[in-house]
Amino acid sequence: WTQHSVGAQMIRTGAMVQLLLGNIGIAGGGMNALRGHSNIQGLTDLGLLSNSLPGYMTLPTEPEQDFDGYIKKRAAQPLRPNQL
């Protein structure tokens, strides 16, 4: 559904149908609209790739024992002073 030019409207419609059927808020109900090919982007959306985290972030290495060290290495750094 997401591959069509009206994909967003199709997902909204599907969510409304699920809401009308009473499937929102129960286990296994609702919408899970994967983007792109299910074997690449969909696996990344769900965090099922064995070598990366959701959002195409790589797994931490041995020296990165805490969250701050992990993010510091991967976060975008300002090119100039006072730049966000």
C-alpha distance (Angstrom), angle and dihedral (degrees) to the residues before:
residue distance angle dihedral
W1 . . .
T2 3.78 . .
Q3 3.82 92.5 .
H4 3.82 93.6 70.1
S5 3.79 126.3 89.7
V6 3.81 87.4 -115.8
G7 3.81 93.3 44.4
A8 3.80 95.9 127.2
Q9 3.80 91.3 53.7
M10 3.81 90.7 48.1
I11 3.81 91.8 52.7
R12 3.82 90.7 47.9
T13 3.80 89.7 50.8
G14 3.80 91.5 48.9
A15 3.80 90.5 50.1
M16 3.81 90.2 50.9
V17 3.81 90.8 51.0
Q18 3.82 90.0 50.1
L19 3.81 89.4 49.0
L20 3.81 91.6 50.5
L21 3.81 90.7 48.9
G22 3.80 90.8 51.1
N23 3.80 94.9 -116.7
I24 3.81 97.5 125.7
G25 3.79 114.0 101.3
I26 3.80 98.0 18.5
A27 3.79 127.7 102.1
G28 3.79 110.7 -82.9
G29 3.80 93.4 9.8
G30 3.77 132.1 111.8
M31 3.79 132.2 43.0
N32 3.79 129.4 -48.1
A33 3.79 103.6 -177.5
L34 3.78 108.1 -174.6
R35 3.76 117.9 -160.2
G36 3.77 123.0 -132.0
H37 3.77 123.9 -15.3
S38 3.77 113.4 -4.7
N39 3.79 92.3 -135.6
I40 3.81 94.9 58.8
Q41 3.78 117.5 17.1
G42 3.79 96.3 23.0
L43 3.79 92.4 55.2
T44 3.78 89.1 50.5
D45 3.81 91.8 49.7
L46 3.79 90.4 54.7
G47 3.80 95.5 40.2
L48 3.80 94.4 -118.6
L49 3.80 99.5 131.3
S50 3.79 109.2 109.1
N51 3.81 95.4 -144.0
S52 3.81 103.1 42.9
L53 3.78 143.0 39.9
P54 3.84 125.9 -124.0
G55 3.79 111.0 -66.8
Y56 3.82 93.2 36.3
M57 3.81 91.4 -79.0
T58 3.79 114.2 154.4
L59 3.77 123.1 -122.5
P60 3.81 117.7 -95.5
T61 3.78 117.9 -93.8
E62 3.80 127.1 -132.0
P63 3.85 96.2 -91.4
E64 3.82 92.0 50.5
Q65 3.79 99.0 82.0
D66 3.80 97.7 152.9
F67 3.79 136.8 44.9
D68 3.82 95.3 -112.3
G69 3.81 92.4 56.2
Y70 3.78 91.3 46.9
I71 3.81 94.7 50.6
K72 3.81 94.8 40.6
K73 3.80 90.2 60.5
R74 3.83 94.5 47.6
A75 3.81 104.6 33.3
A76 3.78 119.3 99.9
Q77 3.80 111.4 -99.6
P78 3.82 122.6 -144.5
L79 3.79 113.8 -103.7
R80 3.82 92.6 -152.1
P81 3.80 133.5 26.7
N82 3.83 115.2 -81.0
Q83 3.80 91.5 12.6
L84 3.79 119.1 137.6
